[in-house]
Amino acid sequence: MFENISMNYHYSENTFIGVSCYKNGLPYLIPNDLGNTDYQEILDEIIANGTTNFKTGETIPTALQQDVDNKKA
């Protein structure tokens, strides 16, 4: 479902603010917001597939990994 997942950071603070990706072939910007349905789907994607659908060279930021771990628990 999600492809070419990459991370977005606040420029001056270098903090994780969300995800850019393609969902069903369309570009998406998904904020780091646990109340956002698309963000919950990104967490499910990472739980199911790890970093398989990440853009080359992308890594999971700590904040995102914590959300993934919390959802798995």
C-alpha positions in Angstrom: 0.0 0.0 0.0 2.7 2.5 1.0 5.8 3.0 -1.1 8.9 5.2 -1.1 8.4 6.1 2.5 10.7 8.9 3.7 10.9 11.0 6.9 10.2 14.7 7.3 12.1 16.8 9.8 11.6 20.3 11.2 14.4 22.1 9.4 15.9 24.2 12.3 15.2 21.8 15.1 15.9 18.5 13.2 12.9 16.8 14.9 10.7 14.2 13.2 7.4 15.8 12.1 5.9 13.2 9.7 6.2 10.9 6.7 6.2 11.5 2.9 5.2 8.5 0.8 3.1 7.2 -2.0 -0.2 5.5 -1.1 -1.9 3.7 -3.9 0.3 5.6 -6.3 -0.6 9.1 -5.0 1.8 11.3 -3.0 0.9 11.7 0.7 2.3 13.8 3.5 1.4 12.3 6.9 2.0 14.2 10.1 3.5 12.6 13.2 0.1 12.5 14.9 -1.2 9.4 16.7 -4.8 10.6 16.1 -4.3 10.5 12.3 -5.6 7.4 10.5 -2.9 7.5 7.9 -0.2 7.7 10.6 -1.7 4.6 12.2 -1.6 2.9 8.8 2.1 3.8 8.5 2.7 2.2 11.9 0.8 -0.9 10.7 2.9 -1.0 7.6 6.2 -0.8 9.5 5.0 -3.5 11.9 4.1 -5.8 9.0 7.0 -5.1 6.6 9.7 -3.3 8.5 11.7 -0.9 6.3 11.0 -2.8 3.1 9.0 0.0 1.5 11.2 2.8 2.7 13.1 5.1 0.3 16.7 3.9 -0.1 18.8 5.2 2.7 15.9 6.1 5.1 16.1 5.0 8.7 13.4 5.0 11.4 13.7 8.0 13.7 13.4 7.3 17.4 10.0 8.9 17.8 8.5 6.8 15.0 10.1 3.6 16.4 8.7 4.3 19.8 5.2 4.7 18.2 5.7 1.4 16.4 6.8 -0.3 19.6 3.9 1.1 21.6 1.4 -0.1 19.0 2.9 -3.6 18.9 2.7 -3.8 22.7 
